[in-house]
Amino acid sequence: MTTQVVFNIDKKVKDKAMKRAKSDGVPFAAILKLTARAYAEGRLHMDITSTEQFNAKTAKEIRAGLRDIKEGKVKNFSPVFTNIKDMRRWMEKK
């Protein structure tokens, strides 16, 4: 018995994968089936990392924070606390 899987994929990725499968002489559907089977059987292991895409405001804040760290400014960061009492005292000042 078979079932149908429907999912969205970036067109450029799909086209590139289909082109590679064709050059290898393998139908693209076979690549997807074999990959799914290998993953299900534990023969395919994923090591996925992605690059975070921040919006303009968040990217600006991150750059400012990294600049502060580099320059030794810690105004945007809390100090290291050894107990909750000190942490609360510091937070109440803010």
Secondary structure, 3 states (H helix, E strand, C coil): CCCCCCCCCCHHHHHHHHHHHHHCCCCHHHHHHHHHHHHHCCCCCCCCCCCCCCCHHHHHHHHHHHHHHHHCCCCCCCCCCCCHHHHHHHHHHC
